[in-house]
Amino acid sequence: MIDRARIREEVLRVIDGNAEGLAYHGPSTKSNLVDVTPELAAARPIAEGHSIWELLVHIKVDREWAIARLRGEKPEMDWWPPIRSQTSTDWKSLLSELDEVQARFLEVMQHASEEDVVPVVRFLMHHEIYHSGQIALLRKVLGLSSRPG
């Protein structure tokens, strides 16, 4: 039997970090967003790379995919949906949506079949860590201080 409470804590540590914002790998996704303004999030300092904004929209889609998989669905996802507007209001909405989809994921995970939880959570965490690392590098390129870790 899997320990859902422990798995939940691991997911929260990757996304939210501990009291200092640290995850197992370094800065959590949320701590990487400290001091990121809508303008910095929309910036594309690496010509062929993604912006922080695009990475967060992609992370949100991944979390939505994970919810669907835990519900037994096999969704077709637009993994990199176009971003139509990048205002301050849109940025606040995106951050709020990320929190909301995280809460939904954690709730669905509590009731999902055991055989689905481990592979879906493993994918979600590895995927989140990968893109959070990209955000950490973009922070440096954009002149923001490094987060703890």
C-alpha positions as CSV (number, residue, x, y, z in Angstrom):
1,M,0.0,0.0,0.0
2,I,1.4,3.4,-0.9
3,D,1.8,6.2,1.6
4,R,-0.3,9.0,0.0
5,A,0.5,11.4,2.8
6,R,4.2,11.0,2.1
7,I,3.7,11.3,-1.7
8,R,1.6,14.5,-1.1
9,E,4.4,16.0,1.0
10,E,7.0,15.2,-1.8
11,V,4.8,16.9,-4.4
12,L,4.4,19.9,-2.2
13,R,8.1,20.1,-1.5
14,V,8.9,20.2,-5.2
15,I,6.3,22.8,-6.0
16,D,6.2,24.9,-2.8
17,G,9.4,24.0,-1.1
18,N,10.1,24.0,2.6
19,A,10.1,27.1,4.8
20,E,13.1,28.4,2.9
21,G,11.6,27.6,-0.5
22,L,13.9,24.6,-1.0
23,A,12.9,21.4,-2.7
24,Y,15.0,18.3,-2.9
25,H,16.8,19.6,-6.0
26,G,17.2,23.2,-5.0
27,P,14.7,26.0,-5.3
28,S,11.1,25.0,-5.6
29,T,8.9,26.1,-8.5
30,K,7.2,28.7,-6.3
31,S,10.4,30.1,-4.9
32,N,11.7,30.5,-8.5
33,L,8.8,32.9,-9.1
34,V,9.7,35.3,-6.2
35,D,10.2,38.8,-7.7
36,V,9.2,37.7,-11.2
37,T,7.1,40.5,-12.7
38,P,4.8,40.1,-15.6
39,E,7.3,41.8,-17.8
40,L,10.2,39.5,-16.8
41,A,7.9,36.5,-17.1
42,A,7.1,37.5,-20.7
43,A,10.7,38.3,-21.6
44,R,12.5,36.0,-24.0
45,P,16.2,36.4,-23.1
46,I,17.2,33.3,-25.1
47,A,15.9,33.8,-28.7
48,E,14.8,30.3,-29.4
49,G,14.0,29.4,-25.8
50,H,10.7,29.7,-23.8
51,S,9.8,32.5,-21.5
52,I,9.0,31.9,-17.9
53,W,5.4,32.6,-18.7
54,E,5.3,29.9,-21.4
55,L,7.0,27.5,-19.0
56,L,4.4,28.1,-16.4
57,V,1.5,27.6,-18.8
58,H,3.2,24.4,-19.8
59,I,3.5,23.3,-16.2
60,K,-0.2,24.1,-15.7
61,V,-1.1,21.9,-18.6
62,D,1.1,19.1,-17.2
63,R,-0.7,19.3,-13.9
64,E,-4.1,19.2,-15.7
65,W,-2.8,16.1,-17.6
66,A,-1.9,14.5,-14.3
67,I,-5.4,15.1,-12.9
68,A,-7.0,13.5,-16.0
69,R,-4.7,10.5,-15.9
70,L,-5.5,10.0,-12.2
71,R,-9.1,10.0,-13.2
72,G,-8.4,7.2,-15.6
73,E,-8.6,9.4,-18.7
74,K,-6.1,9.5,-21.6
75,P,-6.4,13.2,-22.6
76,E,-5.0,14.8,-25.7
77,M,-3.3,17.9,-24.6
78,D,-2.0,21.0,-26.2
79,W,1.3,21.0,-24.3
80,W,2.4,24.5,-25.4
81,P,-0.8,26.5,-25.8
82,P,-0.5,29.9,-27.4
83,I,-0.5,32.9,-25.0
84,R,-2.8,35.6,-26.2
85,S,-2.3,38.2,-23.5
86,Q,0.4,39.0,-21.0
87,T,-0.9,41.7,-18.8
88,S,-0.4,42.1,-15.1
89,T,-3.9,40.8,-14.5
90,D,-3.1,37.7,-16.8
91,W,0.0,37.0,-14.7
92,K,-1.9,37.1,-11.4
93,S,-4.6,34.9,-12.9
94,L,-2.0,32.4,-14.1
95,L,-0.4,32.2,-10.7
96,S,-3.8,31.7,-9.1
97,E,-4.7,29.0,-11.7
98,L,-1.4,27.2,-10.9
99,D,-2.4,27.1,-7.2
100,E,-5.9,25.9,-8.0
101,V,-4.8,23.1,-10.3
102,Q,-2.2,22.0,-7.8
103,A,-4.9,21.8,-5.1
104,R,-7.2,19.8,-7.5
105,F,-4.3,17.4,-8.3
106,L,-3.6,16.8,-4.6
107,E,-7.3,16.1,-4.0
108,V,-7.7,13.7,-7.0
109,M,-4.5,11.9,-6.0
110,Q,-6.1,11.0,-2.6
111,H,-8.8,9.0,-4.4
112,A,-7.0,7.7,-7.4
113,S,-6.1,4.0,-7.9
114,E,-2.8,3.0,-6.4
115,E,-1.5,1.6,-9.7
116,D,-1.9,5.1,-11.2
117,V,-0.6,7.3,-8.4
118,V,3.1,6.4,-8.4
119,P,3.8,6.7,-12.2
120,V,1.7,9.8,-12.6
121,V,3.3,11.5,-9.6
122,R,6.7,10.5,-10.7
123,F,6.2,12.0,-14.1
124,L,4.7,15.2,-12.7
125,M,7.6,15.7,-10.3
126,H,10.3,15.0,-12.8
127,H,8.6,17.2,-15.3
128,E,8.1,20.0,-12.8
129,I,11.8,19.8,-11.6
130,Y,13.1,20.0,-15.2
131,H,11.1,23.1,-16.0
132,S,11.7,24.7,-12.6
133,G,15.4,24.4,-13.4
134,Q,14.8,26.2,-16.6
135,I,13.0,29.0,-14.7
136,A,16.0,29.2,-12.3
137,L,18.4,29.7,-15.2
138,L,16.1,32.3,-16.8
139,R,16.1,34.2,-13.5
140,K,19.8,34.5,-13.7
141,V,19.8,35.6,-17.3
142,L,17.2,38.2,-16.5
143,G,19.4,39.6,-13.7
144,L,17.3,38.3,-10.7
145,S,19.1,37.0,-7.7
146,S,19.3,33.3,-7.3
147,R,16.9,31.7,-4.9
148,P,18.1,29.6,-2.0
149,G,19.6,26.2,-2.9
